[in-house]
Amino acid sequence: MYGNGVTFETILAGEVAAPAPAAPFLQAVAEISREAQQQQASQEIPSDGKKAGAEDKPRE
């Protein structure tokens, strides 16, 4: 796909452009990555130490 003389390391280092046939795959990976980042951000605990949506319960 990348042609002769292109090493695995060179491809993974991003030193060569992805070939056109890889575009649909790369677009799908980028979309899944965005969705995962959004999901992770929505689950992070804020600096006040409380989870999003957690209500304060009175102490007994």
Long-range contacts (C-beta under 8 A, 24 or more apart in sequence): none
